[in-house]
Amino acid sequence: MSAPLIARFLGLLFAVIGVLGLLPWTSPAAPFDAPVVSIEIQYRLIAGIFPANLASDVFYLVFALWGLLAGGRWNAAIWYLRVMTWVFLVIALFGVIPYFPLYTLFGVAPIYGWDALLNFIVAILAAYGGYGRGSIQPAEGEAL
């Protein structure tokens, strides 16, 4: 898998996640015992397990647009994936630390539970595309 392909894939994945979080009939509301966030608009559990609110949906939609645009050029895809590696690694680490301000991103967005695992998997995939074998551009005439 090449960096542009990974960037387009992640852009499409984030577009789906962002749109699903905005559609109230696709996800149940967060339970009453869910951690408190300051932006409670659209505070839901996507697929019943991934916590999301309006702030996280906008965040995913921004990364979706960036990924879809960056997937068209090799250097842009590498830069996108390298930024994603570090951003999503930090978010994943914040999500597993059982300290209230961190696992809710200082009260703005829920990043706890299964969302932390998803963010860690995204960080690994982005690292492969941005720093690993996916970042090696094939020579002229070679297949991607």
Number of C-alpha atoms within 10 A of each C-alpha: 11 21 34 28 20 23 33 21 16 25 24 18 16 22 22 15 20 25 15 19 28 20 12 15 9 15 21 17 17 20 10 7 6 12 15 16 17 13 15 17 12 20 27 27 22 23 13 12 14 21 26 28 27 19 19 21 23 16 14 22 21 15 22 24 17 18 28 21 17 23 25 15 12 18 16 18 28 26 18 23 30 19 16 24 24 15 13 20 21 15 21 25 17 21 26 17 13 11 11 15 15 20 24 21 16 14 17 19 25 30 27 26 15 15 21 25 17 14 22 20 16 19 24 17 21 29 23 20 27 27 17 14 13 21 23 15 13 11 8 6 6 7 6 13
